[in-house]
Amino acid sequence: MNVPQTIRAVTVDLDDTLFPQSAFLSRAWSAVAAAGAAEGLPEQRFFDALMSECARGSDRGGINDRAVGLVGAPAGVVPGLVAAFRAFAPYRLAPYPGAVEALSALRRLVPVACVTDGDPGIQRAKLLALQLEDAFDAVVISDELGREYRKPHPAPFLRALDVLGVPASGAVHVGDRPEKDVAGPAAAGMAGAVRVRQGEYAEVPDDPDGPTPLATVLAVNEALRLITRAAGPVPAAWNASGFVSAPMARGDATTPLDAERTALVAGAGASHAAADLRSHESHAFPQEARRRVAQVDPQANGSSLSSDER
């Protein structure tokens, strides 16, 4: 495996990596069930059907459609339910314990990008609810490039690293899903990935025929601290495999990425109302509050998502 002598950038997944996706989905399906009740559907039965279908795999399409069928409702109500799901924007979501602090510490050493799949409006609403909208040097939502570029396609990883000005060979990814967050960085030519066994895919085994993660840990704060130690001024071992990072300081590692550059790829689709509600609250990243946000045109195809996929 092509492990870098120095780590020059890190990309991080969002759902089930920085926060439990189930916390968002349970509230989103509650909003959908309420919208269904307004159309005459039995709210509790419909909510239970949505949760049951979601438990079979939240990334599968057609959850609304199947849940509607389970309660005997007409298929004509589905478009309104799709709209309710997409419109849902939680006021607050809680990151995994220690994630914010570990992310901030890592970013003091190297630039960090968020690389995530899903409906852009939904993903940006999650970042706002998590108070992570200013926590990255770049945010790439693969669907803004085109849904066909969802992970494990290399495009979103390469897009993020292009914005950061760092070659793929000098970057490491952190994520929870082997088929997306381990295979994707490998396809992009990145140095590797640290897998976190959290959330819906925690018990999914690594692909024996796929690339091997640099390390597998049980919590994202552990993964981020592991990389921070490896990227810091003192060399540190990753794990029993024997990988040891060479010393590095951020000034040596980054391209001209000054303190005012925060690149959010494509336009923000999250609710301004949610941001206004928090305008007087303390921010998780106060040092980022005055950063200039640079908009980068992703040349997206504008493809749409199905009703219930993030």
DRENSEMI-565971 format. One record per residue: residue in three letters; x, y, z of N, C-alpha, C in turn. Coordinates in steps of 0.001 Angstrom, whole numbers, padded with zeros to 6 digits, always signed. Example, Ala and Ser with C-alpha at 12.3 -4.5 7.8 and 13.67 -1.06 7.14 Angstrom:
<recs>
Ala+013190-005690+007800+012300-004500+007800+013200-003300+007800
Ser+012850-002250+007080+013670-001060+007140+012900+000030+007870
</recs>
This chain:
<recs>
Met+000843-001193+000000+000000+000000+000000+000881+001247+000000
Asn+000488+002240-000775+001289+003452-000913+000985+004417+000228
Val+001605+004187+001368+001403+005037+002538+002305+006260+002429
Pro+001752+007470+002626+002573+008666+002448+003597+008827+003569
Gln+004746+009379+003222+005707+009728+004260+005162+010861+005120
Thr+004395+011757+004504+003715+012818+005249+002266+012866+004819
Ile+001393+013159+005747-000035+013306+005463-000293+014775+005184
Arg-000750+015070+003991-000922+016455+003569-002369+016924+003607
Ala-003329+016010+003689-004739+016380+003777-005534+015159+004223
Val-006722+015421+004739-007613+014354+005188-009006+014657+004670
Thr-009702+013631+004171-011112+013753+003826-011912+012906+004810
Val-013122+013377+005123-013941+012729+006148-015366+012588+005638
Asp-015935+011410+005809-017338+011155+005502-018215+011858+006544
Leu-019528+011956+006278-020451+012617+007211-021336+011625+007952
Asp-022256+010968+007234-023269+010122+007866-022659+008879+008495
Asp-022967+008649+009752-022475+007510+010532-020965+007538+010711
Thr-020336+008647+010341-018924+008858+010635-018772+009982+011653
Leu-019373+011130+011384-019311+012242+012328-020531+012313+013237
Phe-021614+011680+012848-022814+011652+013698-023628+010420+013343
Pro-024515+009979+014263-025347+008809+013959-026483+009175+013007
Gln-026453+008603+011823-027463+008884+010805-028869+008536+011276
Ser-028988+007561+012159-030307+007161+012658-031018+008316+013349
Ala-030272+009225+013975-030882+010361+014657-031586+011279+013672
Phe-031003+011436+012492-031664+012227+011448-032853+011479+010868
Leu-032658+010200+010534-033696+009451+009831-034961+009291+010670
Ser-034833+009039+011955-036031+008851+012772-036877+010117+012780
Arg-036245+011272+012820-036985+012542+012814-037548+012833+011426
Ala-036761+012523+010391-037241+012753+009024-038453+011884+008724
Trp-038413+010597+009137-039561+009726+008898-040768+010154+009731
Ser-040541+010735+010888-041658+011270+011675-042332+012409+010933
Ala-041531+013267+010297-042094+014361+009500-042857+013821+008299
Val-042354+012761+007683-043042+012145+006553-044356+011513+007012
Ala-044340+010854+008168-045564+010246+008688-046613+011301+008990
Ala-046192+012451+009498-047129+013540+009756-047720+014061+008455
Ala-046893+014157+007422-047403+014570+006108-048379+013538+005572
Gly-048094+012250+005824-049019+011206+005400-050339+011286+006143
Ala-050284+011599+007426-051514+011723+008205-052414+012819+007654
Ala-051802+013887+007156-052578+014969+006555-053296+014521+005286
Glu-052808+013404+004706-053436+012827+003516-054343+011647+003872
Gly-054565+011453+005149-055473+010395+005579-054825+009071+005923
Leu-053481+008990+005929-052802+007752+006289-052782+007591+007812
Pro-052828+006368+008319-052719+006148+009766-051300+006465+010226
Glu-051120+007548+010964-049779+008088+011214-048842+007104+011895
Gln-049292+006467+012991-048385+005574+013708-048043+004342+012886
Arg-049048+003760+012221-048787+002594+011389-047844+002938+010244
Phe-048049+004106+009669-047197+004512+008552-045774+004768+009034
Phe-045623+005422+010187-044292+005651+010735-043587+004320+011002
Asp-044313+003366+011594-043720+002055+011869-043289+001366+010576
Ala-044097+001524+009527-043759+000924+008234-042508+001571+007649
Leu-042412+002888+007762-041229+003597+007268-039974+003141+008001
Met-040072+003044+009318-038912+002641+010111-038518+001195+009807
Ser-039516+000346+009596-039240-001052+009283-038523-001179+007945
Glu-038989-000445+006941-038346-000488+005628-036952+000126+005685
Cys-036803+001199+006473-035501+001843+006603-034500+000899+007269
Ala-034981+000111+008229-034092-000820+008936-033526-001887+008008
Arg-034183-002117+006894-033683-003091+005922-032548-002525+005079
Gly-032277-001233+005240-031200-000574+004501-031596+000838+004151
Ser-031026+001819+004861-031450+003198+004657-031015+003756+003311
Asp-030064+003114+002660-029547+003605+001398-030303+003054+000189
Arg-031292+002200+000448-032079+001653-000662-033152+002647-001063
Gly-033475+002712-002335-034554+003553-002797-035912+002925-002539
Gly-036946+003736-002672-038304+003226-002611-038877+002978-001237
Ile-038283+003514-000192-038797+003281+001165-040195+003864+001314
Asn-040395+005080+000825-041734+005672+000876-042746+004809+000136
Asp-042368+004373-001043-043296+003595-001871-043716+002302-001176
Arg-042759+001597-000622-043080+000323+000033-043879+000530+001310
Ala-043542+001576+002062-044279+001848+003299-045730+002227+002996
Val-045940+002986+001931-047300+003325+001514-048082+002058+001181
Gly-047434+001132+000494-048087-000125+000156-048429-000943+001388
Leu-047568-000900+002398-047799-001684+003612-049033-001214+004378
Val-049380+000067+004286-050569+000570+004991-051772+000680+004070
Gly-051605+000190+002841-052744+000156+001922-053148+001504+001377
Ala-052239+002448+001313-052558+003781+000806-052297+003848-000695
Pro-052934+004786-001398-052712+004901-002846-051336+005452-003162
Ala-050751+004982-004262-049416+005418-004661-049362+006905-004984
Gly-050501+007507-005251-050526+008921-005610-050064+009859-004506
Val-049995+009366-003263-049554+010240-002173-048030+010328-002086
Val-047334+009457-002808-045879+009371-002651-045162+010677-002982
Pro-045479+011391-004076-044738+012634-004360-044764+013638-003212
Gly-045896+013772-002546-045965+014685-001408-045109+014228-000249
Leu-045014+012911-000066-044178+012366+001000-042699+012560+000674
Val-042352+012421-000596-040984+012689-001041-040607+014134-000713
Ala-041514+015049-001015-041251+016465-000744-041074+016710+000750
Ala-041867+016027+001571-041755+016194+003025-040400+015711+003525
Phe-039927+014589+002977-038615+014078+003385-037512+015059+003010
Arg-037558+015553+001796-036507+016451+001330-036537+017798+002035
Ala-037723+018205+002466-037852+019509+003114-037461+019478+004579
Phe-037374+018284+005157-037097+018206+006589-035683+018700+006886
Ala-035571+019637+007815-034271+020168+008232-034250+020212+009753
Pro-033516+019334+010395-033485+019315+011854-032831+020570+012410
Tyr-033318+021025+013555-032718+022203+014179-031362+021859+014786
Arg-031260+020694+015408-030010+020310+016043-029766+018809+015910
Leu-028546+018431+015575-028077+017056+015609-026798+017026+016438
Ala-026570+015938+017127-025393+015829+017986-024320+014988+017311
Pro-023114+015516+017166-022005+014698+016643-021662+013588+017631
Tyr-020923+012599+017153-020423+011570+018048-019523+012220+019112
Pro-019477+011652+020318-018649+012228+021382-017194+012405+020948
Gly-016681+013587+021197-015281+013878+020895-014974+014182+019448
Ala-015965+014062+018558-015695+014248+017132-015293+015682+016808
Val-016002+016657+017364-015732+018062+017051-014340+018464+017516
Glu-013998+018098+018725-012693+018458+019265-011559+017799+018469
Ala-011743+016521+018133-010712+015811+017378-010576+016366+015965
Leu-011694+016745+015358-011663+017323+014014-010946+018666+014023
Ser-011236+019485+015017-010602+020792+015118-009097+020660+015328
Ala-008684+019709+016166-007253+019501+016426-006532+019041+015168
Leu-007152+018143+014402-006541+017669+013163-006404+018802+012160
Arg-007412+019644+012076-007406+020711+011079-006358+021779+011371
Arg-005879+021840+012591-004786+022758+012889-003471+022290+012265
Leu-003419+021024+011872-002205+020464+011265-002292+020375+009750
Val-003438+019921+009230-003600+019726+007791-005001+020155+007379
Pro-005205+020515+006111-006552+020838+005650-007431+019591+005640
Val-008700+019803+005922-009663+018704+006033-010881+019019+005179
Ala-011338+018029+004397-012527+018177+003565-013568+017148+003967
Cys-014821+017517+003845-015920+016571+004012-016329+016076+002630
Val-016411+014767+002465-016843+014159+001203-018012+013247+001518
Thr-019202+013594+001025-020411+012885+001401-021330+012694+000200
Asp-022142+011647+000251-023162+011399-000763-024498+011928-000269
Gly-025402+012211-001212-026776+012497-000824-027335+013762-001437
Asp-028623+013963-001186-029309+015165-001630-028590+016384-001047
Pro-028161+017330-001885-027371+018448-001374-028061+019275-000298
Gly-029355+019550-000478-030073+020325+000529-030113+019618+001868
Ile-030342+018302+001836-030387+017520+003069-029019+017481+003741
Gln-027975+017235+002963-026635+017123+003545-026184+018450+004139
Arg-026478+019550+003485-026088+020849+004031-026922+021207+005258
Ala-028187+020775+005285-029001+020982+006486-028433+020208+007665
Lys-027908+019008+007405-027269+018233+008473-026046+018968+009004
Leu-025220+019513+008107-024035+020238+008549-024404+021425+009435
Leu-025469+022126+009072-025932+023244+009888-026414+022757+011252
Ala-027199+021686+011263-027734+021163+012519-026636+020637+013423
Leu-025547+020157+012824-024401+019667+013581-023446+020789+013988
Gln-023691+022006+013468-022789+023149+013636-021396+022838+013072
Leu-021393+022153+011950-020139+021803+011282-019995+022515+009931
Glu-020852+023489+009662-020803+024121+008346-019501+024883+008116
Asp-018798+025268+009181-017527+025973+009044-016346+025112+009487
Ala-016565+023822+009587-015553+022941+010180-014560+022378+009176
Phe-014735+022697+007870-013913+022080+006831-013320+023125+005904
Asp-012245+022747+005250-011662+023593+004214-012345+023381+002868
Ala-013094+022319+002729-013902+022055+001531-015005+021088+001902
Val-016156+021254+001277-017263+020307+001400-017666+019892-000001
Val-017578+018603-000289-017983+018076-001590-019127+017099-001373
Ile-020256+017410-001957-021421+016517-001943-021495+015905-003337
Ser-021287+014610-003412-021109+013963-004714-022267+014218-005663
Asp-023491+014323-005125-024654+014514-005991-024636+015862-006702
Glu-023846+016813-006205-023711+018088-006905-022830+017944-008144
Leu-022070+016886-008194-021319+016570-009406-022160+015736-010371
Gly-023142+015036-009817-023965+014091-010563-024112+012827-009748
Arg-025319+012310-009663-025541+011166-008789-024681+009957-009180
Glu-024313+009888-010431-023472+008780-010882-022062+008854-010291
Tyr-021740+009971-009631-020421+010130-009028-020423+009880-007520
Arg-021462+009230-007039-021453+008861-005622-020286+007911-005333
Lys-019801+007992-004090-018762+007033-003673-019252+005603-003910
Pro-018374+004716-004395-016912+004784-004416-016287+005412-005656
His-017071+006132-006465-016463+006800-007615-015372+007739-007110
Pro-014242+007807-007794-013150+008667-007311-013420+010158-007440
Ala-014415+010564-008253-014602+011981-008563-014770+012880-007339
Pro-015624+012544-006368-015769+013480-005244-014508+013614-004403
Phe-013756+012539-004252-012496+012617-003519-011501+013510-004263
Leu-011388+013286-005571-010454+014068-006368-010859+015534-006424
Arg-012167+015785-006442-012656+017162-006439-012231+017871-005152
Ala-012411+017199-004018-012039+017792-002733-010546+018079-002675
Leu-009746+017132-003124-008296+017305-003057-007811+018364-004042
Asp-008524+018513-005155-008199+019578-006100-008430+020942-005459
Val-009552+021068-004728-009832+022320-004030-008765+022595-002974
Leu-008341+021558-002263-007318+021719-001233-005926+021924-001814
Gly-005739+021549-003072-004432+021664-003695-003446+020620-003219
Val-003943+019429-002932-003116+018345-002388-003239+017128-003303
Pro-002139+016463-003656-002232+015256-004481-002869+014111-003703
Ala-003550+013237-004432-004238+012116-003790-003286+011251-002977
Ser-002080+011100-003455-001122+010222-002783-000732+010700-001394
Gly-001014+011964-001094-000674+012504+000217-001865+012649+001131
Ala-003004+012005+000791-004230+012198+001558-004782+010881+002091
Val-005475+010977+003199-006096+009836+003866-007568+010157+004089
His-008422+009136+004017-009866+009311+004211-010310+008614+005492
Val-011379+009138+006100-012005+008517+007272-013478+008298+006958
Gly-013962+007068+007132-015372+006785+006869-015782+005443+007420
Asp-017082+005155+007299-017630+003965+007956-017928+002796+007028
Arg-018039+003021+005733-018515+001963+004845-017398+001419+003967
Pro-017120+000116+004067-016025-000456+003268-016188-000230+001774
Glu-017419-000435+001259-017610-000362-000186-017586+001066-000708
Lys-017691+002060+000176-017648+003456-000232-016392+004161+000278
Asp-016133+004024+001570-015118+004831+002235-013748+004171+002323
Val-013649+002931+001888-012349+002285+001740-012042+002095+000257
Ala-013019+001575-000487-012823+001367-001922-012701+002680-002683
Gly-013478+003701-002279-013446+004981-002987-012094+005666-002945
Pro-011505+005833-001763-010167+006437-001715-009124+005647-002510
Ala-009241+004312-002486-008307+003498-003266-008459+003791-004758
Ala-009714+003907-005214-009958+004206-006621-009418+005576-007012
Ala-009403+006503-006048-008907+007854-006313-007395+007953-006217
Gly-006724+006862-005830-005282+006887-005694-004801+007481-004387
Met-005698+007561-003389-005308+008100-002096-004461+007090-001331
Ala-003791+007557-000299-002881+006699+000460-003610+005609+001216
Gly-004885+005799+001489-005645+004785+002196-006762+005388+003007
Ala-007371+004563+003833-008516+004997+004632-008425+004403+006024
Val-008957+005147+006975-009176+004629+008324-010668+004400+008459
Arg-011054+003171+008739-012468+002839+008849-012926+002950+010296
Val-014104+003560+010496-014721+003616+011818-015933+002684+011821
Arg-016002+001814+012792-017110+000857+012875-018197+001432+013768
Gln-018987+002312+013178-020082+003003+013856-021330+002912+012991
Gly-022481+003072+013624-023715+003249+012884-024219+002006+012189
Glu-024967+002229+011130-025699+001173+010434-024789+000082+009880
Tyr-023585+000441+009473-022701-000524+008806-021564-001000+009711
Ala-021719-000802+011013-020651-001146+011950-020268-002618+011891
Glu-021256-003481+011682-020985-004923+011696-020692-005491+010308
Val-020723-004654+009298-020395-005116+007943-018898-005391+007870
Pro-018492-006595+007493-017056-006900+007460-016361-006186+006312
Asp-015069-005988+006464-014280-005459+005351-014349-006421+004177
Asp-014310-005883+002973-014354-006705+001765-013042-007475+001637
Pro-013083-008806+001712-011827-009568+001630-011139-009437+000279
Asp-011911-009060-000745-011336-008897-002079-011044-007436-002412
Gly-011348-006551-001479-011139-005134-001722-009907-004612-001024
Pro-009674-003300-001119-008514-002712-000447-008642-002817+001073
Thr-007535-002926+001736-007502-003042+003192-007334-001661+003810
Pro-008144-001308+004802-007947-000001+005440-006623+000072+006178
Leu-006096+001271+006296-004873+001470+007063-005068+001047+008516
Ala-006263+001302+009025-006612+000912+010385-008125+000861+010482
Thr-008629+000079+011425-010054+000026+011726-010221+000298+013213
Val-011072+001284+013536-011275+001680+014925-012771+001731+015210
Leu-013119+001887+016490-014523+001823+016898-015194+003185+016999
Ala-014429+004268+016947-015020+005597+017113-014266+006619+016275
Val-014994+007632+015792-014383+008609+014897-013349+009456+015620
Asn-013572+009780+016903-012556+010575+017596-011235+009816+017695
Glu-011328+008488+017823-010125+007660+017837-009422+007714+016488
Ala-010194+007643+015399-009608+007703+014056-008917+009035+013813
Leu-009586+010130+014162-009026+011457+013924-007787+011706+014775
Arg-007803+011226+016002-006625+011386+016859-005460+010536+016365
Leu-005776+009385+015833-004739+008526+015260-004028+009239+014126
Ile-004811+009866+013248-004229+010595+012124-003496+011840+012613
Thr-004047+012510+013614-003390+013701+014160-002015+013359+014704
Arg-001913+012245+015411-000615+011835+015929+000345+011515+014789
Ala-000170+010864+013751+000677+010509+012610+001100+011738+011813
Ala+000234+012758+011780+000524+013954+010989+001276+015003+011782
Gly+001423+014812+013097+002030+015814+013944+003539+015784+013926
Pro+004151+016582+014781+005606+016712+014770+006345+015488+015301
Val+005628+014574+015977+006267+013376+016509+005732+012163+015779
Pro+006583+011334+015153+006096+010146+014450+005328+009243+015397
Ala+004270+008602+014860+003462+007702+015679+002977+006545+014851
Ala+002926+005373+015429+002466+004181+014715+000961+004221+014532
Trp+000490+003759+013379-000946+003656+013136-001522+002493+013924
Asn-000949+001329+013733-001509+000131+014349-000460-000972+014278
Ala-000914-002196+014526+000023-003317+014551+000649-003605+013194
Ser+000111-003021+012131+000670-003281+010808+002050-002653+010641
Gly+002389-001708+011530+003739-001170+011509+003899+000145+010778
Phe+002814+000726+010258+002949+002004+009563+003295+003109+010550
Val+004335+003878+010238+004736+005008+011062+004844+006227+010166
Ser+004209+007317+010581+004261+008548+009801+005549+009300+010075
Ala+006052+009981+009055+007198+010867+009245+006737+012175+009864
Pro+007624+012944+010489+007237+014226+011074+006727+015182+010016
Met+005798+016042+010426+005258+017012+009484+004590+018131+010257
Ala+004715+019328+009763+003968+020457+010308+003101+021006+009209
Arg+001996+021671+009579+001058+022127+008562+001713+023076+007571
Gly+002598+023916+008040+003221+024853+007127+004013+024166+006038
Asp+004529+022968+006329+005268+022216+005330+004351+021429+004424
Ala+003144+021128+004929+002299+020171+004243+001340+020801+003264
Thr+000870+021992+003548-000215+022535+002750+000301+023393+001612
Thr-000537+023483+000594-000307+024437-000478-000821+025780+000015
Pro-000766+026864-000770-001194+028162-000251-002662+028145+000145
Leu-002932+027679+001332-004294+027569+001854-004317+028429+003101
Asp-004553+029723+002941-004368+030619+004072-005566+030580+005009
Ala-005446+031349+006070-006432+031264+007150-007802+031779+006759
Glu-007935+032398+005598-009248+032900+005206-009910+032040+004149
Arg-009311+030911+003787-009847+030124+002681-010643+028940+003198
Thr-011942+029013+003060-012794+027871+003324-013617+027652+002072
Ala-013412+026536+001391-014096+026288+000124-015280+025383+000355
Leu-016479+025873+000068-017668+025049+000106-018077+024813-001335
Val-017946+023590-001800-018162+023291-003204-019633+023417-003532
Ala-019956+024232-004527-021306+024537-004996-022048+025376-003980
Gly-023275+025739-004306-024054+026644-003479-024654+025974-002276
Ala-024814+026725-001209-025425+026177+000008-026918+026022-000210
Gly-027429+024840+000156-028854+024603-000006-029579+024502+001310
Ala-028908+024767+002440-029534+024593+003743-030373+025805+004095
Ser-031247+025603+005050-032191+026633+005453-031486+027799+006132
His-031731+029017+005648-031180+030191+006304-031880+030426+007635
Ala-033135+029996+007736-033868+030178+008984-033191+029446+010121
Ala-032724+028238+009842-032038+027471+010889-030776+028184+011327
Ala-030067+028768+010369-028843+029489+010717-029171+030716+011552
Asp-030258+031421+011205-030641+032612+011953-031009+032279+013387
Leu-031652+031135+013595-032038+030739+014943-030822+030548+015835
Arg-029685+030186+015223-028496+029921+016004-027536+031107+016037
Ser-027955+032246+015506-027012+033330+015297-026388+033843+016580
His-027063+033658+017725-026533+034157+018981-025946+033052+019843
Glu-025831+031853+019308-025303+030748+020076-023795+030623+019878
Ser-023127+029999+020826-021697+029754+020667-021485+028749+019551
His-020434+028926+018805-020184+028083+017635-019152+027024+017962
Ala-019350+025827+017368-018429+024721+017634-017026+025039+017149
Phe-016912+025900+016128-015612+026279+015583-015524+027806+015576
Pro-015412+028452+016768-015428+029919+016800-014316+030546+015983
Gln-013179+029846+015847-012075+030404+015081-012399+030498+013601
Glu-013453+029796+013160-013828+029815+011739-014942+030801+011440
Ala-015507+031458+012453-016745+032206+012272-016601+033344+011266
Arg-015400+033907+011124-015217+035052+010235-014528+034691+008932
Arg-014378+033395+008698-013699+033006+007451-014518+033359+006225
Arg-013822+033732+005167-014486+033952+003889-014817+032612+003255
Val-016020+032485+002740-016447+031247+002086-016303+031407+000581
Ala-015470+030602+000001-015244+030637-001449-016158+029635-002119
Gln-016973+030084-003058-017870+029199-003789-017143+028654-005003
Val-017212+027357-005185-016520+026700-006297-017558+026001-007160
Asp-017592+026332-008430-018559+025741-009352-018213+024284-009598
Pro-019097+023333-009204-018787+021919-009425-019114+021427-010817
Gln-019714+022294-011653-020168+021876-012984-021056+020642-012865
Ala-022001+020751-011931-022866+019609-011636-023838+019349-012765
Asn-024241+018075-012868-025237+017695-013862-026653+017967-013385
Gly-026809+018238-012064-028131+018560-011541-029070+017383-011482
Ser-028558+016170-011419-029437+015010-011389-030174+014932-010078
Ser-031386+014411-010110-032228+014362-008921-032068+013042-008197
Leu-032500+013045-006934-032429+011850-006104-033799+011246-005952
Ser-033831+009981-005571-035093+009367-005214-035512+009849-003838
Ser-036693+009479-003421-037349+010092-002275-036597+009963-000969
Asp-035973+008847-000715-035577+008569+000643-034102+008250+000794
Glu-033310+008582-000193-031884+008338-000095-031176+009615+000283
Arg-030231+009538+001179-029535+010738+001602-028580+011226+000517
</recs>
